[in-house]
Amino acid sequence: MVKTSSVHLFFIYDLITFALNHTNMKEIVFIVEESQDGGYFARAVNQSIITQGETMEELRNMISDAVRCHFVEDEMPAYVHLHVTREETFAL
């Protein structure tokens, strides 16, 4: 299993944050991580939205609900991008 460093994840987060700051709010990006207990955990970049789901399908539904609750209709993003990360560790 390959272990993704937190530095790598922060770099990705910063890169996505920079990109979103230079676009209009027609899109929202979520960082998705596999939970150690099973399922998935998602947090939005540049927004206070966090949710989880047991399957990717459930997670997509939970993200849709959370985004609809977070934004008023005029500010609703048209697209959701999921950046799925996975942490792995392996022995040498």
C-alpha positions in Angstrom: 0.0 0.0 0.0 1.3 3.5 -0.9 1.0 6.1 1.8 0.0 9.5 0.5 1.7 12.2 2.6 -0.3 15.1 4.1 2.1 17.5 2.2 0.8 16.0 -1.1 -2.8 16.4 0.0 -2.2 20.0 1.1 -0.6 20.7 -2.3 -3.6 19.3 -4.1 -6.0 21.3 -1.8 -4.0 24.5 -2.4 -4.0 24.0 -6.2 -7.7 23.4 -6.3 -8.3 26.4 -4.0 -6.2 28.6 -6.4 -8.2 27.4 -9.4 -11.5 28.0 -7.7 -10.6 31.5 -6.7 -10.0 32.4 -10.3 -13.3 31.0 -11.6 -16.9 31.8 -11.0 -19.0 29.7 -8.7 -20.5 27.4 -11.4 -18.4 24.5 -10.0 -17.6 23.1 -6.6 -14.8 20.7 -5.8 -14.9 18.0 -3.1 -11.9 16.1 -1.7 -13.0 12.5 -1.1 -11.2 10.1 1.1 -11.9 6.5 1.9 -12.7 6.0 5.6 -10.7 3.5 7.6 -14.0 2.2 8.9 -15.4 1.8 5.4 -17.3 4.3 3.3 -16.2 7.7 2.1 -15.8 11.2 3.6 -16.0 14.3 1.5 -15.2 18.0 2.2 -15.7 20.9 -0.1 -12.8 23.2 -1.1 -13.5 26.8 -0.1 -16.9 26.0 1.4 -18.0 24.7 4.8 -19.6 21.5 3.5 -18.6 18.1 4.9 -20.5 14.8 4.4 -20.1 11.1 4.2 -21.6 8.0 2.7 -21.2 4.2 2.8 -20.9 3.9 -1.0 -19.9 6.3 -3.8 -23.5 6.5 -4.9 -24.7 7.3 -1.4 -21.9 9.9 -1.1 -22.9 11.6 -4.4 -26.5 11.8 -3.1 -25.3 13.2 0.3 -23.1 15.8 -1.5 -26.0 16.9 -3.7 -28.3 17.3 -0.7 -25.6 19.2 1.2 -24.8 21.6 -1.7 -28.5 22.3 -2.2 -28.9 23.1 1.5 -25.8 25.3 1.6 -26.4 27.6 -1.4 -29.4 29.8 -2.4 -30.7 29.1 -5.8 -28.9 32.1 -7.5 -25.5 30.9 -6.2 -26.0 27.2 -6.8 -23.0 25.6 -8.6 -23.9 23.8 -11.8 -21.2 21.1 -11.4 -19.6 19.1 -8.6 -16.1 17.7 -9.1 -14.9 14.9 -6.9 -11.2 14.5 -6.3 -10.9 11.0 -4.8 -7.8 10.2 -2.8 -6.7 7.0 -1.3 -4.1 6.3 1.4 -2.1 3.1 1.1 0.8 1.7 3.0 3.1 -1.2 2.0 6.2 -2.8 3.5 9.5 -3.0 1.7 
